[in-house]
Amino acid sequence: MKNVILSLLPLSLISITTVQSEELSAEIKSGQYCQSELFEQFKKTEQTNHERLRFKPSDKLMQFVTSMELMCPWESQKDYNGDKKEDWIAFVKSGSEFQLVAYMSNRQSYQLKVISRSDKLPASSFIRWLPTAQLNNFTKKTMPVNNLKYSLQVSDFEGMTQFYLWDGKEMKSVLTTPQMF
């Protein structure tokens, strides 16, 4: 079916799409899409040695990121704690370890929360937001959402997928499942 649809598209449209995908891949690799005012604020206000990740994603992750137009696979910015201000969650490097961190608002200020730590580069992992209501599709029970619109999905092509929700103090893992997107 996909070939039939592509054959109906004008050749110029196919060329433009290919160029855009190649440009997207190059910009993802260079980190140009990962521009965030919250990251800049984080760097100015927090006295840490955290660095934004800059590395070539695994081939599987690069294919997925490009096909899904997931602009920034190691960062996400949404209102995860329900206070109507955006929060910033990202994989970062701190010294010799890699961390998944949350820069969470509490209406007046922001606080840094470490979600997880690893000595392994997350080259095959990505994060993205997911409407919290969709978590119920992955479980047989209703997840407590407490007016939270967004949950965090952390997926690894070589492992598992974890879903996180804000519990009032931290991003807490609420579901771990075999790889799913």
CNS distance restraints for C-alpha pairs under 8 A (distance, minus, plus):
assign (resid   1 and name CA) (resid   5 and name CA) 6.29 0.50 0.50
assign (resid   2 and name CA) (resid   6 and name CA) 6.13 0.50 0.50
assign (resid   3 and name CA) (resid   7 and name CA) 5.98 0.50 0.50
assign (resid   4 and name CA) (resid   8 and name CA) 6.45 0.50 0.50
assign (resid   5 and name CA) (resid   9 and name CA) 6.70 0.50 0.50
assign (resid   6 and name CA) (resid  14 and name CA) 7.65 0.50 0.50
assign (resid   9 and name CA) (resid  13 and name CA) 6.59 0.50 0.50
assign (resid   9 and name CA) (resid  14 and name CA) 6.86 0.50 0.50
assign (resid  10 and name CA) (resid  14 and name CA) 6.70 0.50 0.50
assign (resid  11 and name CA) (resid  15 and name CA) 6.32 0.50 0.50
assign (resid  12 and name CA) (resid  16 and name CA) 6.21 0.50 0.50
assign (resid  13 and name CA) (resid  17 and name CA) 6.15 0.50 0.50
assign (resid  14 and name CA) (resid  18 and name CA) 6.22 0.50 0.50
assign (resid  15 and name CA) (resid  19 and name CA) 6.22 0.50 0.50
assign (resid  16 and name CA) (resid  20 and name CA) 6.10 0.50 0.50
assign (resid  17 and name CA) (resid  21 and name CA) 6.18 0.50 0.50
assign (resid  18 and name CA) (resid  22 and name CA) 6.24 0.50 0.50
assign (resid  19 and name CA) (resid  23 and name CA) 6.06 0.50 0.50
assign (resid  20 and name CA) (resid  24 and name CA) 5.95 0.50 0.50
assign (resid  21 and name CA) (resid  25 and name CA) 6.11 0.50 0.50
assign (resid  21 and name CA) (resid  66 and name CA) 6.35 0.50 0.50
assign (resid  21 and name CA) (resid  67 and name CA) 7.87 0.50 0.50
assign (resid  22 and name CA) (resid  26 and name CA) 6.28 0.50 0.50
assign (resid  23 and name CA) (resid  27 and name CA) 6.14 0.50 0.50
assign (resid  24 and name CA) (resid  28 and name CA) 6.02 0.50 0.50
assign (resid  24 and name CA) (resid  66 and name CA) 6.68 0.50 0.50
assign (resid  24 and name CA) (resid  69 and name CA) 7.68 0.50 0.50
assign (resid  24 and name CA) (resid  71 and name CA) 7.60 0.50 0.50
assign (resid  25 and name CA) (resid  29 and name CA) 6.17 0.50 0.50
assign (resid  25 and name CA) (resid  62 and name CA) 7.23 0.50 0.50
assign (resid  25 and name CA) (resid  66 and name CA) 6.08 0.50 0.50
assign (resid  26 and name CA) (resid  30 and name CA) 6.21 0.50 0.50
assign (resid  27 and name CA) (resid  31 and name CA) 5.95 0.50 0.50
assign (resid  27 and name CA) (resid  32 and name CA) 5.24 0.50 0.50
assign (resid  27 and name CA) (resid  33 and name CA) 6.30 0.50 0.50
assign (resid  28 and name CA) (resid  32 and name CA) 6.43 0.50 0.50
assign (resid  28 and name CA) (resid  33 and name CA) 6.20 0.50 0.50
assign (resid  28 and name CA) (resid  34 and name CA) 7.89 0.50 0.50
assign (resid  28 and name CA) (resid  71 and name CA) 6.36 0.50 0.50
assign (resid  28 and name CA) (resid  72 and name CA) 6.50 0.50 0.50
assign (resid  29 and name CA) (resid  54 and name CA) 7.51 0.50 0.50
assign (resid  29 and name CA) (resid  55 and name CA) 6.82 0.50 0.50
assign (resid  29 and name CA) (resid  56 and name CA) 5.71 0.50 0.50
assign (resid  29 and name CA) (resid  57 and name CA) 7.20 0.50 0.50
assign (resid  30 and name CA) (resid  54 and name CA) 7.03 0.50 0.50
assign (resid  30 and name CA) (resid  55 and name CA) 7.95 0.50 0.50
assign (resid  31 and name CA) (resid  35 and name CA) 7.98 0.50 0.50
assign (resid  31 and name CA) (resid  54 and name CA) 6.57 0.50 0.50
assign (resid  31 and name CA) (resid  72 and name CA) 7.43 0.50 0.50
assign (resid  33 and name CA) (resid  71 and name CA) 5.85 0.50 0.50
assign (resid  33 and name CA) (resid  72 and name CA) 6.01 0.50 0.50
assign (resid  34 and name CA) (resid  71 and name CA) 7.35 0.50 0.50
assign (resid  34 and name CA) (resid  72 and name CA) 5.41 0.50 0.50
assign (resid  34 and name CA) (resid  75 and name CA) 7.24 0.50 0.50
assign (resid  35 and name CA) (resid  39 and name CA) 7.69 0.50 0.50
assign (resid  36 and name CA) (resid  40 and name CA) 6.49 0.50 0.50
assign (resid  37 and name CA) (resid  41 and name CA) 6.15 0.50 0.50
assign (resid  38 and name CA) (resid  42 and name CA) 5.94 0.50 0.50
assign (resid  38 and name CA) (resid  87 and name CA) 7.58 0.50 0.50
assign (resid  38 and name CA) (resid  88 and name CA) 6.36 0.50 0.50
assign (resid  39 and name CA) (resid  43 and name CA) 6.21 0.50 0.50
assign (resid  39 and name CA) (resid  88 and name CA) 7.16 0.50 0.50
assign (resid  40 and name CA) (resid  44 and name CA) 6.33 0.50 0.50
assign (resid  41 and name CA) (resid  45 and name CA) 6.06 0.50 0.50
assign (resid  42 and name CA) (resid  46 and name CA) 5.59 0.50 0.50
assign (resid  42 and name CA) (resid 103 and name CA) 7.33 0.50 0.50
assign (resid  43 and name CA) (resid  47 and name CA) 7.45 0.50 0.50
assign (resid  43 and name CA) (resid  48 and name CA) 7.69 0.50 0.50
assign (resid  46 and name CA) (resid 112 and name CA) 7.97 0.50 0.50
assign (resid  49 and name CA) (resid  94 and name CA) 5.69 0.50 0.50
assign (resid  49 and name CA) (resid  95 and name CA) 6.89 0.50 0.50
assign (resid  50 and name CA) (resid  92 and name CA) 6.03 0.50 0.50
assign (resid  50 and name CA) (resid  93 and name CA) 5.45 0.50 0.50
assign (resid  50 and name CA) (resid  94 and name CA) 4.58 0.50 0.50
assign (resid  50 and name CA) (resid  95 and name CA) 7.50 0.50 0.50
assign (resid  51 and name CA) (resid  92 and name CA) 5.53 0.50 0.50
assign (resid  51 and name CA) (resid  93 and name CA) 5.08 0.50 0.50
assign (resid  51 and name CA) (resid  94 and name CA) 6.44 0.50 0.50
assign (resid  52 and name CA) (resid  91 and name CA) 7.41 0.50 0.50
assign (resid  52 and name CA) (resid  92 and name CA) 5.11 0.50 0.50
assign (resid  52 and name CA) (resid  93 and name CA) 6.54 0.50 0.50
assign (resid  53 and name CA) (resid  74 and name CA) 7.60 0.50 0.50
assign (resid  53 and name CA) (resid  91 and name CA) 6.87 0.50 0.50
assign (resid  53 and name CA) (resid  92 and name CA) 5.56 0.50 0.50
assign (resid  53 and name CA) (resid  93 and name CA) 6.40 0.50 0.50
assign (resid  55 and name CA) (resid 123 and name CA) 7.59 0.50 0.50
assign (resid  56 and name CA) (resid 123 and name CA) 7.22 0.50 0.50
assign (resid  57 and name CA) (resid  61 and name CA) 5.97 0.50 0.50
assign (resid  57 and name CA) (resid  62 and name CA) 5.72 0.50 0.50
assign (resid  57 and name CA) (resid 123 and name CA) 4.94 0.50 0.50
assign (resid  57 and name CA) (resid 124 and name CA) 6.29 0.50 0.50
assign (resid  58 and name CA) (resid  62 and name CA) 6.08 0.50 0.50
assign (resid  58 and name CA) (resid 123 and name CA) 5.52 0.50 0.50
assign (resid  58 and name CA) (resid 124 and name CA) 5.27 0.50 0.50
assign (resid  59 and name CA) (resid  63 and name CA) 6.20 0.50 0.50
assign (resid  60 and name CA) (resid  64 and name CA) 6.24 0.50 0.50
assign (resid  60 and name CA) (resid 124 and name CA) 7.24 0.50 0.50
assign (resid  60 and name CA) (resid 157 and name CA) 7.19 0.50 0.50
assign (resid  61 and name CA) (resid  65 and name CA) 5.90 0.50 0.50
assign (resid  61 and name CA) (resid 123 and name CA) 7.78 0.50 0.50
assign (resid  61 and name CA) (resid 124 and name CA) 5.53 0.50 0.50
assign (resid  61 and name CA) (resid 125 and name CA) 7.11 0.50 0.50
assign (resid  61 and name CA) (resid 126 and name CA) 7.65 0.50 0.50
assign (resid  61 and name CA) (resid 157 and name CA) 7.08 0.50 0.50
assign (resid  62 and name CA) (resid  66 and name CA) 6.01 0.50 0.50
assign (resid  63 and name CA) (resid  67 and name CA) 6.05 0.50 0.50
assign (resid  64 and name CA) (resid  68 and name CA) 5.98 0.50 0.50
assign (resid  65 and name CA) (resid  69 and name CA) 5.71 0.50 0.50
assign (resid  65 and name CA) (resid  70 and name CA) 4.91 0.50 0.50
assign (resid  65 and name CA) (resid  71 and name CA) 7.17 0.50 0.50
assign (resid  65 and name CA) (resid  73 and name CA) 6.83 0.50 0.50
assign (resid  66 and name CA) (resid  70 and name CA) 6.55 0.50 0.50
assign (resid  66 and name CA) (resid  71 and name CA) 7.93 0.50 0.50
assign (resid  72 and name CA) (resid  76 and name CA) 7.43 0.50 0.50
assign (resid  73 and name CA) (resid 125 and name CA) 7.82 0.50 0.50
assign (resid  73 and name CA) (resid 126 and name CA) 4.79 0.50 0.50
assign (resid  73 and name CA) (resid 127 and name CA) 5.75 0.50 0.50
assign (resid  73 and name CA) (resid 128 and name CA) 7.11 0.50 0.50
assign (resid  74 and name CA) (resid  90 and name CA) 5.45 0.50 0.50
assign (resid  74 and name CA) (resid  91 and name CA) 5.43 0.50 0.50
assign (resid  74 and name CA) (resid 125 and name CA) 7.65 0.50 0.50
assign (resid  74 and name CA) (resid 126 and name CA) 5.39 0.50 0.50
assign (resid  74 and name CA) (resid 127 and name CA) 5.63 0.50 0.50
assign (resid  75 and name CA) (resid  88 and name CA) 7.23 0.50 0.50
assign (resid  75 and name CA) (resid  89 and name CA) 5.65 0.50 0.50
assign (resid  75 and name CA) (resid  90 and name CA) 4.12 0.50 0.50
assign (resid  75 and name CA) (resid  91 and name CA) 6.56 0.50 0.50
assign (resid  75 and name CA) (resid 127 and name CA) 6.40 0.50 0.50
assign (resid  75 and name CA) (resid 128 and name CA) 7.34 0.50 0.50
assign (resid  76 and name CA) (resid  88 and name CA) 5.87 0.50 0.50
assign (resid  76 and name CA) (resid  89 and name CA) 5.25 0.50 0.50
assign (resid  76 and name CA) (resid  90 and name CA) 6.30 0.50 0.50
assign (resid  76 and name CA) (resid 127 and name CA) 6.77 0.50 0.50
assign (resid  76 and name CA) (resid 128 and name CA) 5.77 0.50 0.50
assign (resid  76 and name CA) (resid 129 and name CA) 6.66 0.50 0.50
assign (resid  77 and name CA) (resid  86 and name CA) 6.15 0.50 0.50
assign (resid  77 and name CA) (resid  87 and name CA) 5.52 0.50 0.50
assign (resid  77 and name CA) (resid  88 and name CA) 4.52 0.50 0.50
assign (resid  77 and name CA) (resid  89 and name CA) 6.33 0.50 0.50
assign (resid  78 and name CA) (resid  85 and name CA) 7.89 0.50 0.50
assign (resid  78 and name CA) (resid  86 and name CA) 4.76 0.50 0.50
assign (resid  78 and name CA) (resid  87 and name CA) 5.41 0.50 0.50
assign (resid  78 and name CA) (resid  88 and name CA) 6.76 0.50 0.50
assign (resid  78 and name CA) (resid 129 and name CA) 7.24 0.50 0.50
assign (resid  78 and name CA) (resid 150 and name CA) 7.16 0.50 0.50
assign (resid  79 and name CA) (resid  83 and name CA) 6.93 0.50 0.50
assign (resid  79 and name CA) (resid  84 and name CA) 6.04 0.50 0.50
assign (resid  79 and name CA) (resid  85 and name CA) 5.56 0.50 0.50
assign (resid  79 and name CA) (resid  86 and name CA) 4.18 0.50 0.50
assign (resid  79 and name CA) (resid  87 and name CA) 5.31 0.50 0.50
assign (resid  79 and name CA) (resid 149 and name CA) 7.56 0.50 0.50
assign (resid  79 and name CA) (resid 150 and name CA) 6.79 0.50 0.50
assign (resid  80 and name CA) (resid  86 and name CA) 7.23 0.50 0.50
assign (resid  80 and name CA) (resid  87 and name CA) 6.25 0.50 0.50
assign (resid  80 and name CA) (resid 104 and name CA) 7.97 0.50 0.50
assign (resid  80 and name CA) (resid 148 and name CA) 6.65 0.50 0.50
assign (resid  80 and name CA) (resid 149 and name CA) 7.16 0.50 0.50
assign (resid  80 and name CA) (resid 150 and name CA) 5.38 0.50 0.50
assign (resid  80 and name CA) (resid 151 and name CA) 6.33 0.50 0.50
assign (resid  80 and name CA) (resid 152 and name CA) 7.74 0.50 0.50
assign (resid  80 and name CA) (resid 165 and name CA) 7.42 0.50 0.50
assign (resid  80 and name CA) (resid 166 and name CA) 6.49 0.50 0.50
assign (resid  81 and name CA) (resid  87 and name CA) 7.76 0.50 0.50
assign (resid  81 and name CA) (resid 104 and name CA) 7.49 0.50 0.50
assign (resid  81 and name CA) (resid 105 and name CA) 7.84 0.50 0.50
assign (resid  81 and name CA) (resid 148 and name CA) 6.33 0.50 0.50
assign (resid  81 and name CA) (resid 166 and name CA) 5.47 0.50 0.50
assign (resid  81 and name CA) (resid 168 and name CA) 7.28 0.50 0.50
assign (resid  82 and name CA) (resid 147 and name CA) 6.50 0.50 0.50
assign (resid  82 and name CA) (resid 148 and name CA) 5.11 0.50 0.50
assign (resid  82 and name CA) (resid 149 and name CA) 6.97 0.50 0.50
assign (resid  83 and name CA) (resid 105 and name CA) 7.48 0.50 0.50
assign (resid  83 and name CA) (resid 106 and name CA) 6.83 0.50 0.50
assign (resid  83 and name CA) (resid 107 and name CA) 6.50 0.50 0.50
assign (resid  85 and name CA) (resid 105 and name CA) 6.47 0.50 0.50
assign (resid  85 and name CA) (resid 107 and name CA) 6.82 0.50 0.50
assign (resid  86 and name CA) (resid 104 and name CA) 7.87 0.50 0.50
assign (resid  86 and name CA) (resid 105 and name CA) 7.11 0.50 0.50
assign (resid  87 and name CA) (resid 102 and name CA) 7.19 0.50 0.50
assign (resid  87 and name CA) (resid 103 and name CA) 5.79 0.50 0.50
assign (resid  87 and name CA) (resid 104 and name CA) 4.90 0.50 0.50
assign (resid  87 and name CA) (resid 105 and name CA) 5.95 0.50 0.50
assign (resid  88 and name CA) (resid 102 and name CA) 5.83 0.50 0.50
assign (resid  88 and name CA) (resid 103 and name CA) 5.07 0.50 0.50
assign (resid  88 and name CA) (resid 104 and name CA) 6.66 0.50 0.50
assign (resid  89 and name CA) (resid 100 and name CA) 7.19 0.50 0.50
assign (resid  89 and name CA) (resid 101 and name CA) 5.62 0.50 0.50
assign (resid  89 and name CA) (resid 102 and name CA) 4.33 0.50 0.50
assign (resid  89 and name CA) (resid 103 and name CA) 6.14 0.50 0.50
assign (resid  90 and name CA) (resid 100 and name CA) 5.62 0.50 0.50
assign (resid  90 and name CA) (resid 101 and name CA) 5.58 0.50 0.50
assign (resid  90 and name CA) (resid 102 and name CA) 6.70 0.50 0.50
assign (resid  90 and name CA) (resid 127 and name CA) 7.64 0.50 0.50
assign (resid  91 and name CA) (resid  98 and name CA) 6.85 0.50 0.50
assign (resid  91 and name CA) (resid  99 and name CA) 5.54 0.50 0.50
assign (resid  91 and name CA) (resid 100 and name CA) 4.41 0.50 0.50
assign (resid  91 and name CA) (resid 101 and name CA) 6.36 0.50 0.50
assign (resid  91 and name CA) (resid 122 and name CA) 7.83 0.50 0.50
assign (resid  92 and name CA) (resid  98 and name CA) 5.76 0.50 0.50
assign (resid  92 and name CA) (resid  99 and name CA) 5.36 0.50 0.50
assign (resid  92 and name CA) (resid 100 and name CA) 6.36 0.50 0.50
assign (resid  92 and name CA) (resid 101 and name CA) 7.14 0.50 0.50
assign (resid  93 and name CA) (resid  97 and name CA) 5.93 0.50 0.50
assign (resid  93 and name CA) (resid  98 and name CA) 4.52 0.50 0.50
assign (resid  93 and name CA) (resid  99 and name CA) 6.16 0.50 0.50
assign (resid  94 and name CA) (resid  98 and name CA) 6.08 0.50 0.50
assign (resid  94 and name CA) (resid  99 and name CA) 6.99 0.50 0.50
assign (resid  96 and name CA) (resid 119 and name CA) 7.00 0.50 0.50
assign (resid  97 and name CA) (resid 117 and name CA) 6.84 0.50 0.50
assign (resid  97 and name CA) (resid 118 and name CA) 5.81 0.50 0.50
assign (resid  97 and name CA) (resid 119 and name CA) 4.75 0.50 0.50
assign (resid  97 and name CA) (resid 120 and name CA) 7.43 0.50 0.50
assign (resid  98 and name CA) (resid 117 and name CA) 5.83 0.50 0.50
assign (resid  98 and name CA) (resid 118 and name CA) 5.20 0.50 0.50
assign (resid  98 and name CA) (resid 119 and name CA) 5.85 0.50 0.50
assign (resid  98 and name CA) (resid 120 and name CA) 6.77 0.50 0.50
assign (resid  98 and name CA) (resid 121 and name CA) 6.46 0.50 0.50
assign (resid  98 and name CA) (resid 122 and name CA) 7.73 0.50 0.50
assign (resid  99 and name CA) (resid 114 and name CA) 6.78 0.50 0.50
assign (resid  99 and name CA) (resid 115 and name CA) 7.30 0.50 0.50
assign (resid  99 and name CA) (resid 116 and name CA) 5.62 0.50 0.50
assign (resid  99 and name CA) (resid 117 and name CA) 4.46 0.50 0.50
assign (resid  99 and name CA) (resid 118 and name CA) 6.26 0.50 0.50
assign (resid 100 and name CA) (resid 114 and name CA) 6.15 0.50 0.50
assign (resid 100 and name CA) (resid 115 and name CA) 5.34 0.50 0.50
assign (resid 100 and name CA) (resid 116 and name CA) 5.17 0.50 0.50
assign (resid 100 and name CA) (resid 117 and name CA) 6.50 0.50 0.50
assign (resid 101 and name CA) (resid 112 and name CA) 6.91 0.50 0.50
assign (resid 101 and name CA) (resid 113 and name CA) 5.64 0.50 0.50
assign (resid 101 and name CA) (resid 114 and name CA) 4.41 0.50 0.50
assign (resid 101 and name CA) (resid 115 and name CA) 5.33 0.50 0.50
assign (resid 101 and name CA) (resid 116 and name CA) 7.15 0.50 0.50
assign (resid 102 and name CA) (resid 111 and name CA) 7.97 0.50 0.50
assign (resid 102 and name CA) (resid 112 and name CA) 5.79 0.50 0.50
assign (resid 102 and name CA) (resid 113 and name CA) 5.03 0.50 0.50
assign (resid 102 and name CA) (resid 114 and name CA) 6.28 0.50 0.50
assign (resid 102 and name CA) (resid 115 and name CA) 6.81 0.50 0.50
assign (resid 102 and name CA) (resid 171 and name CA) 7.72 0.50 0.50
assign (resid 103 and name CA) (resid 110 and name CA) 6.20 0.50 0.50
assign (resid 103 and name CA) (resid 111 and name CA) 5.52 0.50 0.50
assign (resid 103 and name CA) (resid 112 and name CA) 4.57 0.50 0.50
assign (resid 103 and name CA) (resid 113 and name CA) 6.29 0.50 0.50
assign (resid 104 and name CA) (resid 110 and name CA) 5.23 0.50 0.50
assign (resid 104 and name CA) (resid 111 and name CA) 5.30 0.50 0.50
assign (resid 104 and name CA) (resid 112 and name CA) 6.41 0.50 0.50
assign (resid 104 and name CA) (resid 113 and name CA) 7.32 0.50 0.50
assign (resid 105 and name CA) (resid 109 and name CA) 5.69 0.50 0.50
assign (resid 105 and name CA) (resid 110 and name CA) 4.23 0.50 0.50
assign (resid 105 and name CA) (resid 111 and name CA) 6.48 0.50 0.50
assign (resid 106 and name CA) (resid 110 and name CA) 6.09 0.50 0.50
assign (resid 106 and name CA) (resid 111 and name CA) 7.80 0.50 0.50
assign (resid 113 and name CA) (resid 170 and name CA) 6.92 0.50 0.50
assign (resid 115 and name CA) (resid 170 and name CA) 7.65 0.50 0.50
assign (resid 115 and name CA) (resid 171 and name CA) 6.47 0.50 0.50
assign (resid 115 and name CA) (resid 172 and name CA) 7.79 0.50 0.50
assign (resid 122 and name CA) (resid 126 and name CA) 7.85 0.50 0.50
assign (resid 122 and name CA) (resid 156 and name CA) 7.93 0.50 0.50
assign (resid 124 and name CA) (resid 156 and name CA) 5.54 0.50 0.50
assign (resid 124 and name CA) (resid 157 and name CA) 5.51 0.50 0.50
assign (resid 124 and name CA) (resid 158 and name CA) 6.77 0.50 0.50
assign (resid 125 and name CA) (resid 154 and name CA) 7.03 0.50 0.50
assign (resid 125 and name CA) (resid 155 and name CA) 5.47 0.50 0.50
assign (resid 125 and name CA) (resid 156 and name CA) 4.10 0.50 0.50
assign (resid 125 and name CA) (resid 157 and name CA) 6.36 0.50 0.50
assign (resid 126 and name CA) (resid 154 and name CA) 5.89 0.50 0.50
assign (resid 126 and name CA) (resid 155 and name CA) 5.53 0.50 0.50
assign (resid 126 and name CA) (resid 156 and name CA) 6.53 0.50 0.50
assign (resid 127 and name CA) (resid 152 and name CA) 7.05 0.50 0.50
assign (resid 127 and name CA) (resid 153 and name CA) 5.56 0.50 0.50
assign (resid 127 and name CA) (resid 154 and name CA) 4.54 0.50 0.50
assign (resid 127 and name CA) (resid 155 and name CA) 6.40 0.50 0.50
assign (resid 128 and name CA) (resid 152 and name CA) 6.05 0.50 0.50
assign (resid 128 and name CA) (resid 153 and name CA) 5.41 0.50 0.50
assign (resid 128 and name CA) (resid 154 and name CA) 6.83 0.50 0.50
assign (resid 129 and name CA) (resid 150 and name CA) 6.16 0.50 0.50
assign (resid 129 and name CA) (resid 151 and name CA) 5.75 0.50 0.50
assign (resid 129 and name CA) (resid 152 and name CA) 4.81 0.50 0.50
assign (resid 129 and name CA) (resid 153 and name CA) 5.99 0.50 0.50
assign (resid 130 and name CA) (resid 134 and name CA) 7.05 0.50 0.50
assign (resid 130 and name CA) (resid 150 and name CA) 5.57 0.50 0.50
assign (resid 130 and name CA) (resid 151 and name CA) 5.23 0.50 0.50
assign (resid 130 and name CA) (resid 152 and name CA) 6.04 0.50 0.50
assign (resid 130 and name CA) (resid 153 and name CA) 6.54 0.50 0.50
assign (resid 131 and name CA) (resid 135 and name CA) 7.57 0.50 0.50
assign (resid 131 and name CA) (resid 149 and name CA) 5.74 0.50 0.50
assign (resid 131 and name CA) (resid 150 and name CA) 4.61 0.50 0.50
assign (resid 131 and name CA) (resid 151 and name CA) 6.08 0.50 0.50
assign (resid 132 and name CA) (resid 136 and name CA) 7.93 0.50 0.50
assign (resid 132 and name CA) (resid 145 and name CA) 6.73 0.50 0.50
assign (resid 132 and name CA) (resid 148 and name CA) 6.61 0.50 0.50
assign (resid 132 and name CA) (resid 149 and name CA) 5.38 0.50 0.50
assign (resid 132 and name CA) (resid 150 and name CA) 4.73 0.50 0.50
assign (resid 132 and name CA) (resid 151 and name CA) 4.94 0.50 0.50
assign (resid 133 and name CA) (resid 137 and name CA) 7.90 0.50 0.50
assign (resid 133 and name CA) (resid 145 and name CA) 7.64 0.50 0.50
assign (resid 133 and name CA) (resid 149 and name CA) 7.40 0.50 0.50
assign (resid 134 and name CA) (resid 138 and name CA) 7.28 0.50 0.50
assign (resid 135 and name CA) (resid 139 and name CA) 6.66 0.50 0.50
assign (resid 135 and name CA) (resid 143 and name CA) 6.87 0.50 0.50
assign (resid 136 and name CA) (resid 140 and name CA) 6.97 0.50 0.50
assign (resid 136 and name CA) (resid 141 and name CA) 6.56 0.50 0.50
assign (resid 136 and name CA) (resid 142 and name CA) 5.36 0.50 0.50
assign (resid 136 and name CA) (resid 143 and name CA) 6.15 0.50 0.50
assign (resid 139 and name CA) (resid 143 and name CA) 7.90 0.50 0.50
assign (resid 145 and name CA) (resid 149 and name CA) 7.72 0.50 0.50
assign (resid 145 and name CA) (resid 165 and name CA) 7.77 0.50 0.50
assign (resid 148 and name CA) (resid 166 and name CA) 7.87 0.50 0.50
assign (resid 150 and name CA) (resid 165 and name CA) 7.84 0.50 0.50
assign (resid 151 and name CA) (resid 163 and name CA) 6.81 0.50 0.50
assign (resid 151 and name CA) (resid 164 and name CA) 5.77 0.50 0.50
assign (resid 151 and name CA) (resid 165 and name CA) 5.22 0.50 0.50
assign (resid 151 and name CA) (resid 166 and name CA) 7.74 0.50 0.50
assign (resid 152 and name CA) (resid 163 and name CA) 5.52 0.50 0.50
assign (resid 152 and name CA) (resid 164 and name CA) 5.01 0.50 0.50
assign (resid 152 and name CA) (resid 165 and name CA) 6.63 0.50 0.50
assign (resid 153 and name CA) (resid 161 and name CA) 6.93 0.50 0.50
assign (resid 153 and name CA) (resid 162 and name CA) 5.84 0.50 0.50
assign (resid 153 and name CA) (resid 163 and name CA) 4.65 0.50 0.50
assign (resid 153 and name CA) (resid 164 and name CA) 6.56 0.50 0.50
assign (resid 154 and name CA) (resid 161 and name CA) 5.56 0.50 0.50
assign (resid 154 and name CA) (resid 162 and name CA) 5.19 0.50 0.50
assign (resid 154 and name CA) (resid 163 and name CA) 6.38 0.50 0.50
assign (resid 155 and name CA) (resid 159 and name CA) 7.62 0.50 0.50
assign (resid 155 and name CA) (resid 160 and name CA) 6.14 0.50 0.50
assign (resid 155 and name CA) (resid 161 and name CA) 4.19 0.50 0.50
assign (resid 155 and name CA) (resid 162 and name CA) 6.43 0.50 0.50
assign (resid 155 and name CA) (resid 179 and name CA) 6.72 0.50 0.50
assign (resid 155 and name CA) (resid 180 and name CA) 7.50 0.50 0.50
assign (resid 155 and name CA) (resid 181 and name CA) 7.58 0.50 0.50
assign (resid 156 and name CA) (resid 160 and name CA) 5.75 0.50 0.50
assign (resid 156 and name CA) (resid 161 and name CA) 6.26 0.50 0.50
assign (resid 156 and name CA) (resid 179 and name CA) 6.98 0.50 0.50
assign (resid 157 and name CA) (resid 179 and name CA) 6.84 0.50 0.50
assign (resid 159 and name CA) (resid 178 and name CA) 7.07 0.50 0.50
assign (resid 159 and name CA) (resid 179 and name CA) 6.33 0.50 0.50
assign (resid 160 and name CA) (resid 176 and name CA) 6.75 0.50 0.50
assign (resid 160 and name CA) (resid 177 and name CA) 5.81 0.50 0.50
assign (resid 160 and name CA) (resid 178 and name CA) 4.78 0.50 0.50
assign (resid 160 and name CA) (resid 179 and name CA) 4.75 0.50 0.50
assign (resid 160 and name CA) (resid 180 and name CA) 7.92 0.50 0.50
assign (resid 161 and name CA) (resid 176 and name CA) 5.72 0.50 0.50
assign (resid 161 and name CA) (resid 177 and name CA) 5.41 0.50 0.50
assign (resid 161 and name CA) (resid 178 and name CA) 6.07 0.50 0.50
assign (resid 161 and name CA) (resid 179 and name CA) 5.18 0.50 0.50
assign (resid 161 and name CA) (resid 180 and name CA) 6.48 0.50 0.50
assign (resid 162 and name CA) (resid 173 and name CA) 6.57 0.50 0.50
assign (resid 162 and name CA) (resid 174 and name CA) 7.58 0.50 0.50
assign (resid 162 and name CA) (resid 175 and name CA) 5.67 0.50 0.50
assign (resid 162 and name CA) (resid 176 and name CA) 4.45 0.50 0.50
assign (resid 162 and name CA) (resid 177 and name CA) 6.51 0.50 0.50
assign (resid 163 and name CA) (resid 173 and name CA) 5.71 0.50 0.50
assign (resid 163 and name CA) (resid 174 and name CA) 5.81 0.50 0.50
assign (resid 163 and name CA) (resid 175 and name CA) 5.20 0.50 0.50
assign (resid 163 and name CA) (resid 176 and name CA) 6.52 0.50 0.50
assign (resid 164 and name CA) (resid 171 and name CA) 5.73 0.50 0.50
assign (resid 164 and name CA) (resid 172 and name CA) 5.12 0.50 0.50
assign (resid 164 and name CA) (resid 173 and name CA) 4.33 0.50 0.50
assign (resid 164 and name CA) (resid 174 and name CA) 5.50 0.50 0.50
assign (resid 164 and name CA) (resid 175 and name CA) 7.20 0.50 0.50
assign (resid 165 and name CA) (resid 171 and name CA) 5.30 0.50 0.50
assign (resid 165 and name CA) (resid 172 and name CA) 5.41 0.50 0.50
assign (resid 165 and name CA) (resid 173 and name CA) 6.62 0.50 0.50
assign (resid 165 and name CA) (resid 174 and name CA) 6.64 0.50 0.50
assign (resid 166 and name CA) (resid 170 and name CA) 5.55 0.50 0.50
assign (resid 166 and name CA) (resid 171 and name CA) 4.39 0.50 0.50
assign (resid 166 and name CA) (resid 172 and name CA) 6.05 0.50 0.50
assign (resid 167 and name CA) (resid 171 and name CA) 6.35 0.50 0.50
assign (resid 167 and name CA) (resid 172 and name CA) 6.38 0.50 0.50
